[in-house]
Amino acid sequence: MERHTLARSARAALLAVACATFAFETLRNTPVAAAEKAEPSEHAQANGVVTTGAMGITETVDQIMAKEKDFAAWDPSMGYRIFGEHEDIAFKKRKKQSANALPVSSWPVTAKSVATMLSGSGANSHREGGEGENGATGHHGSAPHLPQGLGFSFTGNTITTDGGVLPPDTMGAVGPTQVMVTTNGRIRVYDKTTGALGALNATQESFFSSVLGGGSNFCSDPQVRYDRTSGRWIIITLSIPPSFSANRVLVAVSSGSTITGSGSFTFFFFTAAASGELCDYPSLGVDANALYIGGNIFNSAGTSLLRADGWVVRKSSVTGAGPIVQTKFQVMTGAGVGLFSPRGVDNDDATATQGYFIGVDGAQFSVLKLRRVSTPGGTPTMSGDLSVSVPTTGYPQNVTPQGSSTSLDAL
């Protein structure tokens, strides 16, 4: 009797996983917890708030580098500059596990991985490239995928060259001949064949000084992309005033695909937060039509998460002289309904006509939220939430690095 009961339970579990598998492979509205409001239909199109900003300011790279002498070089004796991270503890504690979370450690789900899960043994053998579904080695019966071999490597930005800023928030992108590295302290470009430092080697503050908004402001959280559809480098960062209020998103677009002294950048900005608010954790996505910039909006103290916003910047307005045209959408409420920390999505398809934001569900673990942007190169509209259930997730653990007794905050 016990053996038959276990067999029925196993079959029921397999059926449940098969149903969850079907649900996972479709973009749909996930049933939400009773405390969460029903999300808008994915087919409903919301209008954003369109704002036309200032004209761009163009400077050659040589002019940018000439300004460097006006910015004091950092010396280790000055100590490190610590940029505090913003975190709403109460918001994090309210988050619940989705009822549709898949109890598996890898995707796609197979009969073998479900059997392994039900047996409670060898939990990592399948994921780590053990025997596959067809008896072969590797994932799902295929040969294991070997890592790509490393070619040329070189040392990029370091804490001493970056101005001693912690955390560095390191970002990078690769163009046809160069690698650009942006950190909280510095923007540099390197030859990707030799590693030689190129024409641009500036602090963020001197690079963006024409749109910084105040001499006491500092830059934080840079993002960089090489846009293959236009052959331009696109950089964004935040300008943070002493009040930590009403800060700007700064945008720089190169004149071409190779950064030289005679080449130029055109600089733009828009105000991302109202008085008493601070935009933090920005993202950048680029496609043929627009820039997709997301951010979390906190109170100026950085202790309360108010909402999350997404801005669709008309690309044609920043690849020329301007003015910059951006459309703002609220993508998450203060209660966590929607996309937490929305990420703009990159797309190199030159024929694309729609854009996207993606993020984790602000109220539930194990759910991704997607928003589709229509007519992004004109007057964009945005869909409601499209939800995707994923294998069970949770908050990451804080990790203590080697040689330290202080844990790194996983946020």
Stockholm file with secondary structure:
# STOCKHOLM 1.0

chainA/1-411         MERHTLARSARAALLAVACATFAFETLRNTPVAAAEKAEPSEHAQANGVVTTGAMGITETVDQIMAKEKDFAAWDPSMGYRIFGEHEDIAFKKRKKQSANALPVSSWPVTAKSVATMLSGSGANSHREGGEGENGATGHHGSAPHLPQGLGFSFTGNTITTDGGVLPPDTMGAVGPTQVMVTTNGRIRVYDKTTGALGALNATQESFFSSVLGGGSNFCSDPQVRYDRTSGRWIIITLSIPPSFSANRVLVAVSSGSTITGSGSFTFFFFTAAASGELCDYPSLGVDANALYIGGNIFNSAGTSLLRADGWVVRKSSVTGAGPIVQTKFQVMTGAGVGLFSPRGVDNDDATATQGYFIGVDGAQFSVLKLRRVSTPGGTPTMSGDLSVSVPTTGYPQNVTPQGSSTSLDAL
#=GR chainA/1-411 SS CHHHHHHHHHHHHHHHHHHHHHHHTSCBCCCCCTTSCCCCCTTCCEECEEEECCCCEEEEHHHHHHGGGGSCCCCGGGCCEECCCCCCHHHHHHCEECTTCBCCSSSSCCHHHHHHHHHTCCTTTTTTTCBCTTSCBSGGGSCCCCCCCCCCCCCCCCTTTTTSEESCCCEEEECSSEEEEECSSEEEEEETTTCCEEEEEEEHHHHTGGGSSSTTCEEEEEEEEEETTTTEEEEEEEEECTTCCSCEEEEEEESSSSCCTTCEEEEEEEECSCTTEEEEEEEEEECSSEEEEEEEEEETTSCCEEEEEEEEEEGGGTSSSCCCEEEEEEEECTTCCBEEEEEECCCCCTTCCEEEEEEEESSEETEEEEEEEESTTSSCEECCCEEEECBCCCCCCCBCCTTCSSCBCCC
#=GC SS_cons         CHHHHHHHHHHHHHHHHHHHHHHHTSCBCCCCCTTSCCCCCTTCCEECEEEECCCCEEEEHHHHHHGGGGSCCCCGGGCCEECCCCCCHHHHHHCEECTTCBCCSSSSCCHHHHHHHHHTCCTTTTTTTCBCTTSCBSGGGSCCCCCCCCCCCCCCCCTTTTTSEESCCCEEEECSSEEEEECSSEEEEEETTTCCEEEEEEEHHHHTGGGSSSTTCEEEEEEEEEETTTTEEEEEEEEECTTCCSCEEEEEEESSSSCCTTCEEEEEEEECSCTTEEEEEEEEEECSSEEEEEEEEEETTSCCEEEEEEEEEEGGGTSSSCCCEEEEEEEECTTCCBEEEEEECCCCCTTCCEEEEEEEESSEETEEEEEEEESTTSSCEECCCEEEECBCCCCCCCBCCTTCSSCBCCC
//
